[in-house]
Amino acid sequence: MQASTSNGVIAYFVMEVGLSSRIPTYSGGLGILAADTLRAASDLNLPFVGVTLLYRRGYYKQILSPDGKQMEEFEDWDPSEHLIRLPVEVSIELEGRGVRVGAWKMDVRGVSGFPVPLIFLDTNLDANVPEDREITSFLYVDDRVCRLKQEAVLGIGGVRMLEALGYNVRKYHMNEGHTSLVAVELLRRCEMDVEEVKRRCVFTTHTPVQSANDIYPYHLVNSILDGIVPEDVLRKFGGHDALNMTLLGLNLSGFANGVSKRHSGVAKQLYPGHDIKAVTNGVYPYAWVCGSLRALYDRYLPGWSSEPEILSRADLIPDDELWQAHLEAKRDLIDYVNQRASTNLSYEALTIGFARRATGYKRHTLVFSDLGRLKKIGGGGRLQIVMAGKAHRNDIQGKEMIEAAHRCIRELSGHVKAVYLENYDIDLALKMVSGCDLWLNTPLPPYEACGTSGMKAALNGVLNFSVLDGWWIEGCIEGVTGWAIGPPPD
């Protein structure tokens, strides 16, 4: 247990954290961002503690058939190989019975080595009935009842766990609506003093799509949460007709932000009357720069790993050395792909990378919209494409998009080499963002809240080719940092 400081700590609540491919407690961008935030807090020596859930069966391992049909295989892993079990339990009431919540911990460290504790909450305890032991088994479970229970364990159980561990919490940072029940527990503790709760809470919204928010009917909320606070209070702050977790977080926080300038504007349209600031997401440089570029930065830009602004002097690096470092990363990627997918990609061809969650608005198949033109451009081995990405287990459209991409890849055979790699994870992501020549992003505006993979590519000297949405509106200098697809958002 880490003692709290006299001024209190910042408690960072998030549904998923992606620290390593070997700890499958993440699905994508939100979890990767959380890990990078914890590492940055380490380097800044911030009084910080993270809180998330322990998913003993992970998200899932993606298996693709030759024609692109996605199958899911759950990943049982042993937390004791990576985490330390804490001798503390708390209890929360769900469906009228007590559910025990245990905790595991690991220290997240950045370059500085300063430890930032990350607490994983776990209901797989002997004291719980079998149904409750499964609450924290799967990330983004399909069952809405279990999903609400997870959010109660994270928000309500998380606040109680930090108290049991002796943390004096100064601020509660709620990331996305999954964590908004933090504020409900604080309301109860503060005897319904709304202003005091707002003073202690910060809320970040990550989604620009109303339908993607967690929304629960009140009959379900009442049956599970068993009146932790009166229903009229929930209706006042979370929505009259149903409990909207994003609205709840916004209404009970003294500061709220979106994750890019563009997304802030979109969020204000979704939730008029709320002051939603813009704090553009970032990435943790040392975690996302490949080995050859790290060595180059160490030589020419000493201190960059702890002071990333030093990277603004990258033009001091001789062009030929930068190019050789890139070619080393590219060879590493191409060798990996050829071995894993039994392909024969070339070191010489212009290599386009595209990897992200497979869902409709990400438009995995937009690059294939004119196959005749693509064959003409890339014929003779001048161009090759490396793709990856998982669809959520219930996202039929996302799964169909992966199959459509496979059909297009087969049709390009003999003209343009292209491959779709299965089971996109952190290790593969680093190889792709550093080893491709061009990073492609084709979301349907305005649904890309931020999109940090392009930032990781840029850290490795890889140029972006992207729709002007999310962070790229702020990062695009046409013909310098990359190129824009389509018109500006206005």
C-alpha positions, 0 to 999 in steps of 0.5 A: 500500500502506498501512503497518500500525500498530505495534500491528497492524490488524484484518483484516475478511474477508467474502464480499461488500461492497456499496459502490455499485450500480456495483460489483456485488460484493454480493447483499444484507444481508451486503454492505451491512453490510460496507460500512457497517462499513468506513465506521464504521471510517473515522469511528472511525479504526480500524486496519482493512483489509477483504478480499473477492473481486473478482467480475468478473461480479457477482451478476446483474442481475434482469430480470422478465417482465410475469408476474413470471418472473425472468431473470438477466443477468450484469454485466461491469464494469471494476474499473480504473474504481473500483479500483487494481491492486496489484503483488503476487501470492500463490499457493495450492495447489488441486487439487494445482496452484498458483493465483496470486491478485492484488489490487485496492484501494480506500479506503473513507471515511466522513464523516471521510475517514480511508481504510480499505483494502479488498482485492479478491482476483482469480484472473483472471491470465494465469499461471492455467489458464482454469478457475482464472481463473474462480474469482472471476468470480461471487458465490455461484456454484452449483458447490460445487467452485468455491464451496470454491475461492472460500472458499480464495482468500478465507481462505487467499489473503487471509491470505497477501495481507495478509502480502505487502502488509506488514500486521501483523494483530492480529485476524482478524474472520471474517464468516460461515462463508465466511471460516473458512479464515482460521483453517485458514491460521493453524493452519498458520502457528501450528504447530497452536497452537489457543489462539494461533489463538483469541486472534487470531480473532473470528467472526460468524455471520449465519444462523439456519438450519442448512441455509444453512451451507456444509458440504462432504464431506471427499473434496471438501475433501481433493481441493481443499485438498490437505492444508493441515492434516491431515484429523483436525484439520479433523474435530475443529474442523469436524465429524466427518461433513462440514466445517461452515464455521460450526462451524469458525469457532466452534471456532477463535475466541476470541470469537463473536457473532450479529447480534441478541439473538434471533439469539444465542439461536437460534445457541446452540440450533443450536450448543450448548456455544458461547458466542455473544454478541449484537452487534446489527447497525447501519447507517451513518447518513450513507449511508442518509439521503436528501437532504431529511432530511440537510439537516434534520438538518444544520440542527437536529442539527449533528454527527449525521453523525459522532456518530449518537447526536445523532439521539436529539434528533430531537424538536427538529425541528418536525413540519411541517418533518419532514413536508415533508422526508418528502414530498420523499423520497416524491415522489422515490420516486413519480416514480421508480417511475412513470417506471420502471414506467409506473405512476400511483402517487399522492403522497397515498396511504399507501405501503407499502414491502417490499424484500428477498431473495426467499426462502421465509421472507421471505414476500413474499406474506403481505401478499396473503393476504386480497385481499378485505380488502386491497381493502376497506382500500385501495379508493378510492386510499387505499393503494399498495404498492411491492415489490422483491427478487431470488431466488437463481438456484437458489431455485425457491421464491423465484422462484415467490414473485415470480410469485405477488406479480405475480398478486396485484398484477394481481388488485388492479388497480382497487382497490389500486395495487401494483408490483414493481420489478426489479433491487433495488440500493443506489440503489433501496433508499435511495429506498424506505427514505426515500420509503415511509410504512410499512416492511413486514417479514414474515419467518417467525420465528426466521429473520430474524437481524437485518434492517437495512432497517428501521433505514434506514427509521427513520433517515428517519422512516419507521415500521416494521410488522414481525414481532417477529424480529431487531432489531425485538424490540429496536427496537419500541415499540408505537405509537411507533417502529411496530407489531408483527405477531403475538405476541411470540416467547415 
